[in-house]
Amino acid sequence: MQGRTIQQILITVGLTLCNITDGFIFGQMSGMLDALTRDDASVKLTVGEISLIAAIINVTCICGFAVVGVATEIFGRRRAISIITSPVILCWIVVYFVEDKTTLLLTRVLVGVSYGGILIISKVSIGEYITPKKRSLYVNVIASGGQLMGTTLGHLLSLAMNWRNVALIGLVPTALSCILPFFWVESPSWLASKGRYEECERAFRALHVLDEDSEKELRLLIALEKRKESVVNVDRSYMAPIKKIIKASRQKYFWKVILLSIIINVYRIAAGRVLFSTLALSIFRDFTGYSNLWGITLLVDGLGIFGALNSCILVSVFNKLRTLIFVFGSLGNFILMFLSGVCYFTENKSEDNTIVWVKASLLALYFLFVNSGAYPVLETLLSEIYPLEAKTFCIFIVGAIAGVLQFLTIKSAPEMFKNIGYDGTFFLFSVIIFMCIAYLWKFMPETKGETLQDIEMFFKADYLPSEEHKEDTVCDSMINKEFMPSVDFKQEDK
């Protein structure tokens, strides 16, 4: 029992620090970019170069998807986290000493690779290490809450000190997130996918309370992987992963997952979390001027974090994630459209202190709603829906598309703000979001409380079995002595 608790704490803290690091990257960059636009900037940059530095991380993150795919395939989940996080440590040190724009741009390229890898592997790890009943809660606290805390910390520190010193502070969460995975057990799902079933059992026992539900989850996990092996005749060559991908890509369910994932990422991009994290201080300055930056930053980022924490309660209250995203996503989007209208009709009153705080309050309220409902559901889905045999390939394909779209959004954002204004930009984003909500309402599966294997079976068979029929339709059809020997779950943990 004590060993299991220690493992759960180490994994939770480690994954949270990974996401704090990801958020801190954008928080520090927001302060850095705002400082570099000033006349007395220590590194001279044009407007185009600043927008490139802001956006390039979202393209180089595609390389991170590829790197993490290879690293997880070879080294497993926990070692891959340490490998993909370590370059960020070097980048923080280089940023502190940087004197020219070329070196600064190169740090963004390298940070982008690590950011993309951390972003994906942390969600995958949450899905594989955490039990189905707690997965949504952990995604909200670790992925959403962790990133927002890192971003807010970066924003506030950038207001209090030089951006170079903020970079040095980033060494702390990054180094810890690199070290802690060495003390984890390996992911049971990864071990099962490699045919290492005894190690999978031991890792699963180290992470989960052994009751009837966890027994069924483990038996289903191993049975499903053994069934896949029996179909492909157990190929352990270097070509085996490619053969699995080719086999999966010929199936209809594979492309259903890909399309759903793309829509989810389009929603995430249009909802603006990364955009505001990257350009927050510049946007707040346009809204308020320098005099109110501290107050606006605390208000918007503070309510964003509160929304992420509030989602933990909402996920428990709402029986269906579909309802949660529809209600809170729609409410948040109506607020965004209202903010667009306020920006349009008060364009000539931008210096009015009352108008300033009305716009800031609406923006904060918007992030409260989307962080309470929309983002938690989207992040949860991205940690659950990829089939195990093609998980890394799906992550790379979807991540590449999302990375390019996010790059184009941030790169073009300054021009959009200039040409169509904040009102036009917010209205455009709200239209895209409503289209995504409509698609998700029709095609999104209800995954709350379901195992990863049940979700995989949904995409392959177009259904999720009800609780009373789940054992008949899934477990009984796959768990038998041919695929898995009996396991004694009653044995006490040592």
N, C-alpha and C positions, 0 to 999 in steps of 0.2 A: 504493500500500500504506500509506504513512504517513498520507495523508488519511483512508483508511478506518479505520485504528486510532484516529485522533483523534476521528472521528465516533462510533465505538463507545464510546469512553471518555466523551465528553460526554453521550451518550444514557444510558449506564448510570448515571453519577454523577447526572445530572439527575433521572432517574426514581427513583433511590434516595432522593434528598433530598426528592422529592415525598412518598414514603411515610414517611420519617422525620418530615416535617411533620405528616402525618395521625396518626401514632402519638403525636407530641409533644402534639398537641391534647388527647388523652385523658389522657396522663400528667400534664400540667400541670393539667387539670381535676380529676383525682382528688385531687391535693394541695390544690387550691383549695377543693373541696367539703368535704374533711376539715377544713380550717381554718375554713370558714364555719359548721360545726356547733358550734364552741366558743363559750363565753359571751363571750369577748373579741374576737369576730370584728369586723373593721372595717366589714363590710357585714352588717346584720342581716337574716336570712332565716328563714322558718318551714321546717319539715320538708317541707311540700308544695312550697314554692318551690324548695328545694334539689333535690328529685327532678325538678321541672320543668326546672330548668337542666341537670341531668344528662341528661335524656331528649330535650329539645327539638331538639338537634342532629340526632337521627336522623329527625325529621320534616322539618325545613328542608332536609336533604340531598336531599329529593325535588326541591326547586326547583333544587338543584345539578345533578341529572340532566337536568332540562329545559334549564337554561342551557348545560351542556356539550354537550348534543345540538345546540342551535342554533349554538353557537360553533364546534364541530368541523365542522358542515355548511358554515358560511360561511368560516371562517378556517383550517381544517385542524387537525391534531393539535397541532403545536408551539406555535402562537400561542394556541390555546385553553388550553393549560397555563398560560401566562403570565397570561392574562386571569383564569382561575378562581383562581389562587394569590394574586394581588395583594391582594384584600380581607383576607386573613389578616394581612398586614403591618400594616394599619391597626388590626385588632382587637387584636393584641398590644400596640400602643402604648396603645390605649384601656383595655385591661384593667389596665395598669400604673397608670393614673391614676383608675380608676373609684371612685366613692364611693357610688353608689346602685344598688339592685337592678334598676331599669328599664334603665339603661344596660348593666349586666352581662348581663341577659337578651337585650338587643338584640345584643350581641357574639356570644352563643351562636347567635342566629338567623343572623347573617351568616357566622360560622365554619361553621355547618352547611351552608350553600349551597356554600361553597368545599370543605369536606370531601367532600361527595357528588360534586362535580365531579372533584376530584383522585382520589378512590377509583376512579371509573369510567375516567377517561381514562388513568390510569397503567396499568391492566390492558389496556385496548384498545391502548395504545401498545406495551406489551411484546409483545402478540400480533402486531402489525404490523411492528415494527422488528426483532424477533429471529427468527433462523432456526428452523425447526421442531425441529431436533435439540437446540438449546440453550434452547428456550422454557421448558420445565419448570424447568430449572436457574435461569434468570433470574427466573422468577416467584417461586421459593422465596427467592432471595437478595434480590431487589429488593422485591417486594410483602410477603412474609411477614417476612423478616428486617429490612427497613427499618422497617416499622411497629412491630415488637417493639422494635427498638433505640430508636426515638423514644419509645415508651411507657415503656420502662425508664429512659431518660434523664430523662424528665419526672417519674417516680416518685422517683428518687434525688435529683434536684435539689430536689424539693418537701420532702423530708425534711431537706435541708441548708440551705435558705434560704426566704425568704418567697415565696409564690406570685406576687406581683407581679414580683419579680426574675426568677423562672422564665419569666414571659411575655416579658420583654425578651430573654432568651436564645433564645427561639423565633424571634426575628427573623432569626437567622443562617441556619438551613436553609431557612426560607421565602423569604427574599430570593434566595438562591442558586438555589433551584428555580424561581423566577420569571425569572431572568436567563438561565440556561444554555440553555433551548430556543431562544433567538434565534440560537444558533450551530449548530443542528441542520439537517439536510436534512428536507424534508417526508416524511411517511409514503407509501411507494410505493402502498399499498393505497388510501389516500384519493385520491391523484392519479389512479389508475386508475379509481376510482369516479366521478370528475369528467370522464373522457374525456381527460385530459391524459397521453397514453401516452408521449410522448417524455420529458417530465419524470419520469414514473414510472420509465422505463428508467434515466435518469441517477441518480435517487435510489437505485434498487436497486443500481446499480453502486457507488455510494459507500458502501454498507452491507455488501455481501456479497462473499465470494470467488467468483469466476465459474468454477464447475465445472459438471459435468453436472447435479447436483441443483438448484443455484441457477438454472441455465438453464431447467430444466423448471418450477420454481416461478414464475419470471417469465413464461414463456410461458403457463402455465396461468392466472395472475392476469389478464393482459391479455386472453387469449382468453375467459375467463369474463365479464369486464365487457363486452367487445364483443358477446358473445352476448346479454347482457341488453339492451344498447342496440338490437340488431337486432330484438328482440322488441317493445320499447316505442317503436320509431321515433324514438329520440333526442330526448327532450323536455328542453330546457334551461331551461324556465320555472321560476318559484318554486313552481309546483304539482307539479313533477316528483318531489321527494322524497315528497310525500303520495301521489301515484299509485303510487310504488314500494311504499309501506307498505300501501296498500289491496290491491294485487296480491298482496303476500306474505301478508297476513292471511287471504286466501281459501284458502291452501294448508295442508294438514295438517301439514307439517313445521314451520311457523311456531309452531303451538300446542304441538308436541312440545318445541321449544326453550324456549318460555315456561314450560311446566310443569316441565321439568328444571331450569331456572334457579331457579324458586321453591323447589323441594325443596332445591337446593344452598344457597340463602340461609337456609332454615329450619334446616338443619343448622348453618350457620355461626353463627346466632343462638343456638341451643340449646347449641352447644359453648362459648359464653360468653366468647370473647376480648374483644369490645367491652364486655360487661357488666363483666368483671373489670378491663379497662383503665380504665373510667370510675369504678368504685367500689372499686378495689383497696385503697387505703390504709384506707378505712373497713372493708372486709371483713377485711383483715389485722389491724386493730385489734380487731375483734370476736373474732377467732381467738386473738390473742396479747396484747393490751394494747399500750401504747406502748413497753414495754421491749424487745420483740423485733422491732420494725417493720423496722429496717435489715436484720437477718438474714433475716427472712421475705421481704422484698421482693427481696433479692439472690438468694435461693434460687429463688423462684417465677419471677421475671422472667429470671434467669440460665439456668435450665433451659429456659424457653420459647425463648429465643434459641438455645441450643444445639440444641434440637429443630429449629428452622427451618434452621439450618446443616447439621445432620445429614441433613435431608431431601434435600440436594443429593447426598449419597452414595446414599441409599436410592432416589431416582428413577433413578439409574444402575444400581443393583443389580437392582431389580425390573423385569422385562420389561414388566409391565402395570401401569398406574396403578390399575386396578380392584382388583387384588390388594393393592396398597399401602394403599389407603383401607380396604379390608375388614379387613385384618390389624391395622393400627395404629389405625384408628378403633374397631374392636371392643375391642382391648386397652385403649385409653384409656377407653372407656365402662365397661368392667368396673371399672377403677380408680375412676371417678367413682361408680359404685354402691357400691363398697366404702367410699369416703369418706363417702357418705350414711349407711351403716350405722354407721361409727365416730362420726359426729356424733350419730346417734340414741342410741347406747348410752353415750356419754360426755357427755351433755348437762349433767349435774350435776358434771362434773369439768373444766370449761372452764379453771380456773386451774392445773391440773396441768401443769407444764412439759413433761413427757414427752408427754402427750396433745396439747399445743399443737404440738410439733414433729412428732408423727406425722401430724396433720391437715395441717400445712403441707407436709410431705414428700409426702404423697399428692396434694395439690393440685399441687405442682410436678411430680410424676411424671406426672400426668394431662396437664398442658400440654406436657410433653416428648413424650408419645406423639401427641397430636393435632397438635402443630406439626411433628412428624416425618413424619406420614403423611396425616392427614385434611385439614388446612388447605392444604397445598401442592397436593394434587390438586384441591380445590374451587376454589382461586384460579386454577389453570391452566385448568380448564374454563371459568370465567367469562371468561377472556381469549380463548377460542378458539371458542365454540359459536355466537355470534350471526352470522347471515348478513349479508353486507356491505350489501345493499340496504335492510335494515331494522334495522341495528345500533343506531342512536340511539333508535329507537322501542322496541325490545326492552329496551334499557338503562333507558329511562324507566319503562316499565310494570313491569318486574321490580324496579327500584330503588324505585319508589313503594311497592309491596307490602312489600318487605323493610324499607324505612324505617319504615313504620307498625308492622310487627311488632317491629322493634328498639326503637322508641319505647315501645310498650306493655310490652315486657319490662323495660326499664330503669326506666320510670316506676312499674311495679308491683313491682319487685324489693324495695325496702325493706319494703313491706307483706307480700310473700311471705316474706321472711326473718323477719318478726315473727309472722306467723300460722301458717305451716307449717314454719318453721325452715329452716336450711341443709340439713338432712337431707332434708326434703320437696322443697325446690327442686331439689337435685342429683338426686334420684330422678326427678322429673318431667322434667328435661332429658335424663336418660339414656334414658328411655322414648322420647322424641321422636327422639333420635339413632338409636336402633336401628331405628325405623320408616323414617327417611331412608336409612340404610345398606341396608336391604332393598330399597327402591325403586331406589337407585343401582346396586346389584348387578345388578338385572334390566334396567334401561333405560339405564344410562350407556354411551356409546360408548367404545371404547379409542382415545384420540387421540394417544398417545405417538409422536412422530416424524412425525406427519401434518401436511401443510400446511393452512392455513385453508380453502383451496379443497376439499381432500379431505374435510375435516370437514363443510363445507357440503353437499357431494354426498352424504354419509352420511345427513344428515337428510332430504334430498330423495328419496333412493333406497333408504334403509334398509340401506345396506351401505357398508363401507370396502373398496376393492379391495386385494387382496394385492399385495405388491411385484412379483411376476412378472406380474400382470395389470393393474397400475395404469396403465401407459402405454397399454394397449389400451383399457381401459374408460373412462378419463377423458381423458388427454392426446390420444390419437389422435382421439377423438370431438369434441374442441373446438379443438385447436390446428391450424389450417390457414391457408393463405394468404388465405382469405376474411376471417378475423378478425384476422390479425396477420402483418405482413411478417416476413421472416426477419431475425434479429438476429445480429450477429457478436459472440459472447461470447469469442472468442479474443483480441480486441484487448487489449493491455496497458493498465492504468490509467495515466493520466498522473500 
